Amino acid sequence: MKRNFLIVTLTAFSALTAMALWRHGYWGVFEPHFQSFGAAQVLADLVIALSLFLVWMWRDARTAGRNPWPWMLLTLTTGSIGPLIYLILYKTTEKPHEQTR
């Protein structure tokens, strides 16, 4: 179920991204984020969220013996598309939760 949700999300987001790139170009996608504080806040939030995901993805890939660099570059160039593909293709190396007493 989780994987199907990720695939649907990736498909819908990729279509939205393709439309935005077609209509506005790569730099045109970023231009509105520099025209108001509200839009700048959305961009800053995206940068923070993707940075946190990059740290997690780096650690997960290294723990699993995978090269993290392709995923880092994909995320830096495509945003959320990189992490979505990573989550679809790989089981994450989550540590079991410790029991609390």
QUIZILIN-V111394 format. One record per pair of residues at least 6 apart in sequence whose C-alpha atoms are under 7 Angstrom apart, sorted by the first residue. I is the first residue (numbers start at 1). J is the second residue. Records with the same first field share a line. If there is no record, write none. Layout:
# QUIZILIN-V111394
I->J + J
This chain:
# QUIZILIN-V111394
3->88
6->84 + 88
10->81 + 84
20->29
21->29
32->39
33->39 + 40 + 43
34->40
54->72
58->68
60->92 + 93
61->67 + 68
62->68
64->93
71->82
74->82
75->81 + 82 + 83
